[in-house]
Amino acid sequence: MNQENHVIFKGTKNGINILLEKTIPFSELKMLFEKKVVESSKFFEGVKTSIAFQGRELSEEEEQILLNILSEKTTMTITFIRDGQKADTSQLIPEGIILPEDIKQHYITKYHKGSVRSGQCLYFDGSVVVIGDVNPGGEIKASGNIIVLGQLKGIAHAGCKGMKEAFISALYMIPVQLRIADIITRFPEENKKGPKPPEFAYVEEGQIYVMPLA
């Protein structure tokens, strides 16, 4: 395959997709990626956008290396990192059925394996399940529900398109901030100490309540 096709930048209505060749060693991909970024610097000049890596699975360390190259070699501002493996809703919803938007937000679920790091924002138009922690400084935004199979220490915003029926659940919930639709709450410091059972947050009468997950 032509090396020019090993790294491809593609602008879409949702942001920039970065297509990566999956068969070459990461060390070679890294060099080709940096070369492509430098050559395409005008493409990124002053851009404020989201990005998605597609074509190959990246470890957290590999993803961070590529993000560092973008940060060092361009003036682009990355607003958040989209999941490059976002599900095709046509494969999930039975043919011929048109779901209302609020139902879609429950129906489609993204599974994110690994922690959400400080400075990273994970967004999905649907529900999100994180198999890992959400670290301080990390953020999750979903138009549906949010479930964290780990520690929620950052920010979680469920129902971000206005769905107040959404909920947030975590095995260990000590967030900086919870938000459901346009309703916001912060956790008092005394609620962040000691062992805790799994909990979930929901909206009732215009307020966010947090209850043990029975």
N, C-alpha and C positions, 0 to 999 in steps of 0.2 A: 504494500500500500504506500502511496505517495506520502512522504512525511508531512506535507502541507495539510493532509486530511487527518492527522493524528490529534490535532487540537483545532476545533472550529468554534468561533463565536457567532452566535445567532441572536439577533434582536427580535423579541416578540412583544405582544401587547402586555404581557405579564412581567417583562424584564429581560435580562440577558441569559440565554442558555449557553452553557459551555460544554461542548461535546468532546469527550475524551476517548481515545483508542484504548480498548480494554486488554489487548494482548501483549503490549510492550511492557518492559519493566518500568516501575515507577521512577527510577533514577533517570531513565531516558525520557520519560514523559515530562518530568520536571524541567529538564533542559529545553525541550521543545516548547513547553508551556511558557517559560520565561522568554524565549526567543519570540514567540508569537505575541506575547503581551507587549514587548518592546516595539515590535513592528506595527502593532495595532494601537499604539498609545493615543493617537488622535481619535480613534473610535471611542475611547473611554474618557476623553478630556472633559472634565467638569460634569460628568454624568452622575446622577443620583438615582440608583435603581436597585432592584433585587437581582440575585443571580441564582442559577441552579446548575449543579454539575450533573451531567448525564453521560451514559455510555459505559461507565465502570463503577464498581463499588470502591469508595475511598474510606480508609480508616480515619479516625478523628485527627491523627497526627498528619496524615497525607493531606487532608482537606485544609488543615491549618497552614501547612507549607505553601499550598497554592494561594490561599487567601493572603498570606504575607507577601508573596510576589506581587499580587494585584495591588496591595497597599503601598509597597515600596516603589513600584514601577509606573503607577498611574495616579491621576488625581480623582479617580472615581470614588464616590461615596456609596458603600454597600448598605442599603437600608435593612435588608434581612436576607437570609439564605433559604430559598425554597427547596423542597424535596424534588430532586430530579426524577424520582421514580413515582411521581404522583399518579394515582390510579386513573384509568380511563373510565369515566362514569358510564359509558355505553356498555361496558362489560359487567357492571355491577347492577344496573337497573334493568329489569326484564323488558324486552322489546315491546313497544307499543304502549308502555305505561309512562305517563308524564307526571312526575311528582311535583307538588308545590315546593317552593324554595325552602320553607321552614322544615319540611319533611326531609328534603335532600340533606340538610345540614346534620340530621341524625343518621341518615342512611349510609353515607360515605365516610369511611374511617381510615385515617392514615396511622400506620404503626412506625414509630421512630425508635430505632434501637441505638442506645447510647445516651450519654448525658447531653443536656443542653448547656453549653458553656457560657461563662460570663461574656457579655457583648454579643451573643448570638440570639437571634429572634427566629423562632420556628413558627411559620404561618401555614394554615391549611383551611381551605373552604370546605368544611365538614368537621367531623369529630377527630380528635387526636388522642392516641395512646402512646405515652412515652415509657419505654422499657429502660429505665435508668433514672437519674436524678435531674432536677432542674436547679442548677447552681445559682448562688447569688449573682445578680447581674444578667442572668439568662431570662428569656421571656418566651412564652407560648401564647399565640393568638389563634383562635379557632372560631369559625362561625357556628359550630356545634358544641359538643361537650369536650372536656379535657379530663383525661385519666392519667395519673402519674404512678407508675409501678416502681416507686422509689421515693426520694425526698424532694419535696417541692419547697425550694428555698428562694426562688426568684419571683417573677411576676407571671400570673396566669390570667388571661382574658378570654373567657368563654362567651359564646353568643355575641361575637364582636360585630355582627351585622344587625343586632337588635333583638335576638331571640332570648327573652327573659326566662324561658323554660329550660335553658341549658344549665348544666351543673359542672362542678369541678371536684375531682376526687383524687386523693393521694394516700399512699401508705403511711407517709409521715409528712404532715402539712405544717410548715413553718414559713410561709411566704412573706415576702416584702409587701406584696399587694395582691389582692384578688379583685377581679372585675368580671361581672356578668352583665352583658348588654351595656347599659350606660351607668350601672350602679357599681360603686367602688367601696372597698373596705380595706383597712390595714390591720395587721395582727399586732396586738399589744405585746410588748416584750415578755410579759409574764406568761403568755400563752405559747412561748417558743422554748420553754425549758422543760426538761425531763422527758421520760418516755410517754408516748402518745399512741392511741389506737388509730387505725385507718379512719379517715374522716372525709366528709363530702360537704360542699358548699352549694347552696341553692338560694333562690330569691322567693321571698314571701312578703306580701304587703309592702313592696318597695324597698325591702332591706335584704342584705345577704346574711344568711344564718349558716353556721358550721356545726355539724352534728357528727357523732361517731357513726361509722359505717357498720351497721349491724350485720 
